[in-house]
Amino acid sequence: MTMHPVVERVTQRIIERSRGSRQAYLDRMDHQGARFPQRQRLSCGNLAHGFAACGSGDKQALRLMSSANIGIVTAYNDMLSAHQPYARYPDLIKDTAQGLGSVAQVAGATPAMCDGVTQGQPGMDLSLFSRDVIAMSTAIALSHSMFDGALLLGICDKIVPGLLIGALSFGYLPVILVPGGPMPSGLPNREKQAVRQRYAEGKASREELLEAEAASYHSPGTCTFYGTANSNQMLVEVMGLHVPGAAFVNPGTPLREALTQAATEQVIRLTRPAGGQGRLCDMVDERAIVNALVALLATGGSTNHTLHWVAVARAAGIVVDWDDFAELSHVTPLLARIYPNGSEDINAFQEAGGTAYLIRELLAGGLLHPDVNTVLGQGLADFTRIPAMDADGLVWLAGPVKSRNPDVLRPLTAPFAPQGGLQVLTGNLGRAVIKVSAVAPEHRRVTAPARVFDSQAALVAAFESGSLEQDCVAVVRFQGPQANGMPELHKLTPYLGVLQDRGFKVALVTDGRMSGASGKVPAAIHLYPEALAAGPLALIQDGDLLTLNADTGELSVALTAQQLATRTPAMFTGQGEHEGCGRELFAWMRRGVTVPEQGGSVFWPATD
């Protein structure tokens, strides 16, 4: 199979850029994983503490260095619908491991916050930083040198990237991610969005809105729109870090249970090969990272991954930047339309052919590296199969060669768009990204006066007063990682959507984030330098003429450098937002965080 020349060129550029850091990471993994199993390093007292709570059979197995011990790192809580099904996973995993003469222990738990609950609330200021807290929690869980492999139980927004970042510090171990699956489809997302906009206009009551939201988010499982959570599953599957077909099987089904058992059996198998071919560090290489980015672009996935997968790559010694995303986007056709990029949800994507069909098409076009290391061995061909249950249990069948629903999933020969859903914006305001897969072509170019706000609440107040009834570029600043943790501003979507529907030219420019459900309003997000760090955004005033052009990649203000230099930067007045809801505990993270293009992380120093 011939690789697409642009995909090959970007991959080689990343390899060259990362050569020193990647080799240093691999050397560290070789050194740390030199002795197996890890519990050989433990004294008798250490080991006795490690198995004190086990049953007699597991204790005996752990005394024998030939038996594998699998560490379970779980993000279970029963407030977060996507993670509630994990309550019974540890027992299922333990029973499966014992059936193979091995042991599984819950190594530790990580926090798992729900951005759906915290949208527009003080807790959202902790959201981005929770990823690095999850990474540290994962490291603590695996730090006991008791484990020969790990299963990571997590799905949503910052949780999967955090689990991966933490596990990559133990990349000499085999690791498999174990998803829980999406909830069954509820109220169609378009209907929910319509109620949200009517509520923003004062045409729907709070009770009507709550009924719509409850009918959409209605049961255990991941939310069904294509936000960050489902984008996580897409990327992990295409990287070969799930057992094939695991991403989007509904919870509480026999197939879901069988896939969890299969993941347990496979991670135990990966502990046994001589030479460590099953190591996570060998699976997460430059080719796998590029495969993940291509899958993100081909499906119009979450903009949050312009931060998260940069950070995941960095944890493996791989340096990725937004130019890599943009160059890949230019040659990656858009093959999926899942809400908010279309009207159907992730269950419809699964029924149309799911990841198996998508991977088949991208492989056929030379857009994915086929020979990557996966949890099943070498090659992505295994991931073009679909799991099913027959009389004997779990089997994998040949995946579909045709989409079962061309309104949701299409072949390379008839894509929804010739390019992926992401564009990098640059200009005299700085550097930002925009998701265009859900933005109609006629809305991708906006030149209009600025309306400047220093908070979400200020924009909402302006809308409610009627003063936003105009063409405008809404600037919401002091929302960057240094200012307040870079919260998502998804709360603003209905208000801006109403203005757009009323015929106004409208766009958003912010140093904050939007949800993984970024929709029809053009939004230049993750802008840096952020306003608090003396970025040009702090100099913008009401009435300045701003241009956002997603077609050409321009983000600019119609002022010269000399004119900007005469202005006094706006002062940050949100210090009060640094207290309450635990935000005071994260001050050190706000001080030490890198810019968005470097992952918005506290783990690695900023680079030029």
N, C-alpha and C positions, 0 to 999 in steps of 0.2 A: 504494500500500500504506500502511495506517495503522499507525504505530508504536504499540506498547504504551505507555500513558501513563506508567507507572512507569519504563520504560527511557528514554523521552524526558526525564522529569524528572531522573533521575540523570545522564544525559548533559549536560543543560543546567547542572546544578549543578557538574559537573566542569569544564565550559567556563568558567563564571563564576569558580570557585575558581582556575583555572589561567590566567586571561586575561593577567596580566602576565608570568608565567614562560614561557608558551607563545609569546607574541609576541617576547620576548627571544630565545628559541631560534630562531624562524623568522628573525628579523633577522640572527642570527649565521650561519645557513645561507645566507641571501641574500648576505651579505658574503663569506663564505669561498668560495662557489661562483660568484663573479662572472665568473671566466674559465675557459673550457673549451677544450680538455682541460686537465687540471691540469698536465700536463708542460710546457705553455707557460711556466710559472713557473720552469722549471729553466734553469740556465746550461748551456752546452755540456758542461762537465765533469760537472755533475750528471747530465745525460741520458746521457752516455757510460758513466758508472758504472752507470746504471739498466738499460742494455741490453747491457753488456759480455759477458754469458754467453749471449746469445741467438744463434740461428742468423741467417744473413745475411738471410733473408726477413723475420724478425721485426724485425731491426734496421732494415731499410728501412721497414717499416710504422710503427715507432715514431718514425722521423724525420718522417713525414707526420702532421700533426695531425688529419687526417681519419679516421684509423684508430683504432678503440677499443682500449684496453688494459684488460683485466679482471683485477683483483687477486683471487687466491684466498686466503682465510684458512681454514686447515684445522686441525681439532682431531684429526687422525689420530694414533692409536697402535694397535699391534696387541695390546696387553693388554686394551683395552676392546672388548668384542665388537661393540658398536654402531658403533664407529668404525674397526674393522679394514677394512671394505669401502672406506673412503676411500683406501686405498693407491693404487688405480689411477685415481681420479677426476681428478687433475690432468692426466694424459696425455690422457684422454678429453676434458676441457674444452679443453685446448690444441688438440687436433686439430679440434674443432668450431669453435673461434674462428678458426683458420687457414682453415677452409673458407668463412668469411664475410669473409675479408680482414682479420681482426682478430688480436689477440694476447691471450694469457692468461699470467700469471706467478703463481707461488706467492709471495704478498706476505709471508707469515709463518705461523707456527704458534702455536697456543695450547695451554696444558696442558689435559688432559682426564682428571680423576680419576674413578674408579668408586666410587660410594657402596656398591655391592654388595660390593666388596672391603674397604672400610674400615669397614663397619658394626661398631660396638663396639670399634674399634681406634683408636690415637692419631691416625692420619691423618684420621679423621672430623672432628677439631677444625679442620681446614683447609678443610673442604668448602664451607661458606657463603662464606668469604672467597675461595675460588678463583674465584667468579663475578666479583668485582671485579678479580682478577688477570687473568682472561680478557679482561675489557673493556679493561684497559690494554694487554694483549698485542695485541688487535685494533687498538687505536689506533696502536700502534707499527708494526704491519704496514702500515697504510694511510697512514702519515705521510710517505711519500716523494714525494707529489704526482706519482706516475707513472700513476695509475689514473683511468679514466673510469667505472668501475662495479666492483662487487664481488660475488663469490659466497662465501657463508658455509657452510662444511662442518662441521656439528656437530649433535648430537642430544640428548645426555643432560642430566641434572639442571641443574647450574649453567651448563652450557656454552652452550646456546642463549640464555638470558637475558644471559650475559656477552658473547657475540658481538653481540647486538642493542644492548646498552648501548654497547659500543665503536663499532659501526658508526653509531649515531645521532649521534656526534660528527662524522661525515662524511656527515650526512644529506642533503647537497646532491648526493650520488651516488645512482644507482640501485643497489639491492641486492636480491638474491634468496637465500633460504636453500635449501640443497640437502640433503635428508635421505638416509639410507641404507636405512631400512626395518627392520621387525622380523624377527627370526629366525622360522623356521617353528615351529609349536607343538610343544612337547615334552611332558614329564610334566604332566598337568593341575595347575593351581595349587592346587586344593583338596587333591589328594593330597600335594603338596609340603608344604602347610601342616599337614596331619595328621601327617606324619612329624616336622615341626619340633616340634609339641606333644608327641608321644610321646617325642622326645628330651629335651625339657625336663622331662618326668616321669620320665626314666630308663628308659623302656620301649623305646627304640630305641638302637642302638649308633651310634657316630660313623661307622662305615663305611656303615650304612644311610642315615644322614642325608646323607653325602657322595654316595652313589649317587643319592638323590632330587634333590639340588641339581644334580648334573651332568646328570641327565636332563631337568631343567627349563631350565637355562642351558647349551645344548648346541652352539651353532654361532654363526657371525658373524651380527650383527644385534642390534637392540634387544631387551631383555627384553620378554616378551609381556604381562606384567601392566600394568594401567593406573596406573603410577606417574608420577613427574615427567617422565621422558623422553618417554613417549607423550603425556602432557598437553602438553608443549612442542609436539609436532607438531600436535596438535589446535588449539591456540591460534594458532600461526603460520599454519596453513592457513585458519582462519576470518578471520584478519586480511588474507588475500590476499597473503601474502609468500612462498608457494610457487607453482610452477605447479600448476594444479588437479589434485587427486587424488594428489599426490606423497607424502602423509604416511605411508601404511601399505602400500606395495608392497614385497614381500620383496626383499632384496639378491640379486645374482647372477642376475637375470632380465633378459630382453630389454627388458621394460617399464621396469624400474628404470633401465637404461642409457639408454633413449630419453628418459625424463623428465629425466635429468641433461643430456643434449644439449639438450633443449628449454629448460631453465633457462638454459643458456649462450647459446643463440640469442636468448632473450627479453631477457636483461640487456644484450646488445649493441644490440638494437633500442631499448631504453630510454635508451641514451646519446645517441640522435640527435634526439629531438623538440626543437623550439625552445621555449624557456621553461621547460624542466626539468620537464615533467609527470611524469616517471618518478622523481622524487626520493624517497628513503626518508622524508625528513622530512614529505612531504605524504601519504604512505601511513599512517604511524603518527600518527594524530590522535586526538582524544577519542572519535570514533565507533568507530574501529578498536579502541581499548582496551576500550571497553564491549562490543563484539562478542566480544572474547577472553574477558572475564569471564563473559558469558552462556554461551559454549560450555563454559567450565570448569564452571560450575554445572550445566548441562544434562546433563553426562556424569559428574558426581561425581569430578572430577579432583583433582589433587594439592593439598594444603594448602600446599605449598612456594610456590605461586604467589601466596599472600597476601603474600609477601615479594617474589618475583621480578618479578611484573608491576607491582607498585607501583614497583619500581626501574626497570624498562623504561620505564614511563610517565614517570617523573621525568626520565629521560635525554632525553625529547622535550619537556620543559617542562610535563608534564601531572601534576597532583597528584590522586592517588587515595587513598582511605582505606578502612578495613574496613567502615564504614557503607555505602559504595557496594556492596561485595560483598554485604552482608547484605540490603540493600533489593532488589537484583536477584535474590538467591536466593529471596526470598519470592514472586516472580512467575514464576520460571523452573522449569518442570516438569522432572523427572528423566527423560530419554528413553533413557538407555543404562545397561546393567548389564554392566560389565567388571570382572574380578577386580582388586581385592578386593571390589568392590561386587556382584559376581555370580560365577557359576562359569566363565564363558567368558573368552577372552583377546582381545587386540586383533585377531588374525587373524579371529576370529569376528565382531567388529564390522565389519571391512572387508568380509567376505563378506555380512553382513546389509544392506549399503548404504553403510556408511562415512560419511565426511565429507559426501559429496554429498547423501545422504538427510537427514542431520542438518541441514545448512545449509538445505535445501529446507523442512523442517518449521519451523525457527526463523524463517526469512523469512516463511513463510505466517502465523505467529502474531504478526508485528510485533515479534519479540524481537531481531532483528538489524537494524542499519542497512544498507539494501540498496545505497546509493549511495556507498560508500566507494571510495577510490582503491586499486587493487590492481596487482600486477605485470602484469596484462593490460589495465589501463585502469580505467574506472570501472564499479563495480557487482559485487556478489557473485553475480549470476546465473551467471557463468562457472563458479563453484565448485560448482554443482549438477550438473555434468557429470563423467563418469568417463573416465579414460584407458584406451586399449586399443590393441592392435597389430593391423593388418590387412596385406594384401599390400604396401601402399605405405608402411607404417611406423606412426608414432604418430598416433592420431586420438582425439578426445574425443567421447563418445556421451552422449545424454541419460541422466541418472542415474535410479535406480529411484524410482518414485512410491509403492511399498509396501515395507515392511521384509521382507527375506527370512528374518528370524528374530526374531519378536516377543519371544523370551526375552532378546534382547540389545539390540535397538534398536526403539523404539516411536514411533508418531506422537503429535502433541500431543493428539489426542482420547483416547488411552489410555495416559498416562504411567505409569511405575513409581511415581512420587510426585508430588504437586501442586507441590512446592517443590524447589529445588536442594539440593545436598548440603552446604551450608556454613552455619554459624551463628556469630555473634559472641557471646561471653560477657562479661558485665560484672558487677561487684559489688565488695565490699570487699577482694577479692584482686587486683584490677586488671582487665586487659582481655586476652582471649584469643580464639582461634578453635577451632572443633571441626568435624570432618568427620563428618556423620551419615549419609551415603548408604549406608554399609555397616553401620551400627549398627541393630540391631532396635529397634522402638519401645519395647519393654518395658525396654530397657537405657539409654534416653536420659535417665533421671532417677535419680540416685544421691545419697542422703544417707547418709553413713557416717563412721566415725572416720578420722582421718588416720593414715597411716603415713609417716613422713618419712625421706627418704634424700637424701644429698648426692652420690650417684654411682649409676650403673647397677649397678656391681659390688655395692653394698650391698643393692640390691633383690634381685638374683639370689641373694645369700647368704642373705637372709631367706627367700626362697622355698624354697631347698634345705634350710634348717633346719626348715621346717614352720611357722615363726612367722607366715606370711602367710595361714594357713587361717582366713579371717574376711572378713566384709564390710569393705571398706576403700576409701579414696581414697588411692592411692599418690601421694605428693608427691615428685617428683624435681627438686631445685632446684640452683642454681649451674650450670645448663646453658645460660644465656643467652649472647648474643653477646659481652658484655663479659667474662664469666667464662671461657669456654673455646671461644668461636667457635660456639656453638649447634649442637652435633652432633645428628644424628638419633638417636633412641632406639629404633629399630625392633627392636633386639636384645631388648627387653623384651616385645614382643608375644606370643610364645609363652607366657611365664610368666603374664602377666595373662590370656591367653585360657584357660589351664588353670583358673585360679581361677574365671573366669566359667562355664566348662563344668561345674564342680563345684557350681554353684548359688549362689555368693557374688555379692553386689552389689559390683562393682569398677569403678573408674575411675582414670584417670591425670590428674594436674595437674602441668604442668612449664613452666619457662621455656625449655626446649629445643624441638627439633622432633621430629616423627615422620616416618617415611618417606612418600614419595608413595603408598606402599601401605598407608596407615593403614587399619585394619580394624575388627573387630567390637567392640572394647573402646572405650567412650567416652573420649576423650582431649582435655582442654583444653590446648592447646599454644600456643607463642609468647607465653606470658603475660608481660606487662610491667606495671609496672616489674619488672625481673628481681631476683632475690634479691641479687645483688652490688651493685645500684644502690639499695639500701635499700628494695626492694619488700616488700610485706606477706608474701610467701612466706618471707622470712627469719625471720618471727616465729612461723610455724606450728610446733606441737609435736604429738607423738604423742597421739592421743586427741581432738584438736579435731574438732568435728563440721563436716564440709565438705559443701556441696551443689553438685552439678553438674546443671543442668537445661537440656538442649539444646532443650527445647520453649519455655521462657520466656526463655532467654538468660541465666540466672543462674549466677554462680560466686561463692560466698561462704563465709565461715566464721562460725559462730554465736558471734561475739564482738563486743562493742561497740568503738568506736574508743578509748574510754577503757581498756578491757581490753588491747587491742593495744598502746597507748602505754606500758603498764607493763612490757612485755617487752623483753628485750635481744636484738637481732638475732643470729642464728647467724653464726658466723665462717666465712668462706670458707677451706677448708683444701686447696684444689686447686692451689696455686701450683706444685707439682711437675709438674702437667699442662701447664705452659707451656713445658716444655723437652723436647727429644727429638722425633724425626720432623719436624724443621724448625719446630716450633711457636714456638721463640724468635724466628723471623724475623717473626712476625705480631703481635708485641706492640703495634705502633703501630696496627694495625687494631682490636685489642680495645679500645684506649683511645679510638678515634675513631668507633666504629660507632654508627649511629643505631638507634632502637628498631625492633622488627619491623614495626610499622604504617607506618613510614617507609622500609621496604625493607631494613633491616639492612645499610646501605651505608656506605662511608667517603667517598663522593664529594660528598654534599650535606650542609650543616649541618642539625642538628636544628631542627625548627620546633615551635611550640606546638601 
